[in-house]
Amino acid sequence: GENYANYVGNAYASGSDLFDLMSAHSRTMALTAMYGYCAEMTKLDHLDFEKPWWPEVMLDTATINDKLYFVTGDVSTNSIHQMYVMFYNKDMLKNYAELIEPSQHVDEGTWTMETLLTMTSGLYNDLNNNQKADKDDSFGFTSLNWHFDAIYYGCGMTMLEKDPDPTKLLKIADDWTSEKAITLGNTVGEWIKKGDAYLDSNNYANIFVNGRSLLVMARHHDIASKISEAGFKYGIVPMPKYDKDQEKHITCVGNPVSLYSIYALSKDTNRAAAVLECWASEAYRTTTPAVFETTFKLRLSETSTESRMYDLIRSGVTFDLCRFFNRQLSSMGSEWYKCATTAGNWASKSEALMKSVPAKLQDIADSFNKINN
């Protein structure tokens, strides 16, 4: 990230107008914007953020001080490939008469954390009889630790909020230190400790694809890229809700989503804006239908139920500036999942972090307030 930002920074410092449009990993582009190398987009001609190729939720999240320095949406296929989902093994599900399909729970409003925990409970099987859980065994659920951000967001919480104070711009969300975050963290910790959820960063996807896990949680592409090897029927569902009272299912998007910006010293920022708008508009009409409608909702969906689930997953997409600025916040955004997946005490951990994070947030605010556009 620093290398990219420094490359752009060197061009900026020399007054070079070598490029017009920029795109990179979300955290890299956020850093580049923070240094002042990205044009403010809301005042430019041709960009129309009312159009469907710019997700409303992205714009609500990405504006800083009512200014916009980076965007994503249909312009990046990563915004679809990186959606967090849960795949499940329909054939394995049939072995447990008392379980109904997760998609049926979604339809009935009962796809919650409690349902997920109940469904995966007691399914561990030590297939190789070596008295320890490993990649050759069978599980109720498998994933890896940093995917658990998707559980946090899926339960309706955020990490950063806008601060109405123009000198501060951003503040820690109340959710982050809430009873809900503490309870959810404890629930996840117990689930993993009991052995119902197995974390294996190298093998979790293969364990599922090889038919040895009822459910897997991952960014869509991580499983979809291997699913053709699966010898079983599978379904897909969004992240579970915290409880039945939660209004809708919420979809976290993986960090490798690409953000797009216009270089501040572009020869013609309005021309660059016209190209970006055209690109996003064309992608909405051509690329997204090919990826989402044809590949996901037809080729990867066994029945119309899976197609419906895909629509639900995509309609629930969310973003959080905490994820984009995680490096500048001393990895604040990684702390909850690290604590939860190691059965740590989030109440005390978050209290300690509350002392160090505000100064980091102030550094980000100061950087953006220095940008003259």
C-alpha angles and dihedrals in degrees: 000000000000091000092055094045091047092050090053090042093055090052090047093049091051091049091243118165091193096136141025110194128041132191132177147139110313095253093047094051092046089054092048089052092048090057090056100250096122126081119239105251108197095079097045123108121249099022108113110186092184089073120102094242089071108065111228092220091056092054093046088053102038101052112103116192087350089300128114123214103162138023142181137184131111088352086077123049085201089074086069101032092051098054113125114240142157121238119197135197109242093190093054090046090061089064090068109062094190094059124088124200116280088231089060088053089052090053092048094047092245101108094117137141089263091055091048092051093047093047094052096040118122096357096119113121123186094218096175094043095228093130094242135089110251143148093281095060132085124251145183093230138005135187139122130269102256092050086072089084083079090061091051093050092038088060089061101260133128132196104213132036132187113264112219088214103098091212092056104035095177136044138178110272117245087235092068096069096027129127086246093059090047093048093046091048091052091047092052092046092053092045092055094041090054090055096241091114116046122197120203118156094197102040111022095103093046092048088059097041089049089058098252102115130058093211138014129192118208147121105292096247093053090067102023090059089061102030095096086071092058115109094203141067114264139190134201132220138174123253112292120258120247089244141334092277093065108106102221146357113267126211122209114207120223120252095247090072108128120242120203126213140172115238110247093227096045111145088238118013092183091055089049089050091052091052092048092049091048091047093051093044093051092046089053090054100039118011100040094050090049093049103033107027101032103030104031104027097037113020097034096037118084094192140010087264091070090048089055091048090053090055090050092049093050095045090056097056116141136182133199127196088218089071093048094048097036094123093051089050094056088255094303088157092059097052100082096052091044090053095042097047092049094046091247128162107263094184093064096032094054091045090057092047092052087071096057106032100066092063090052090049089051090054090055092048092048091051093052093043089057093059109102106213 
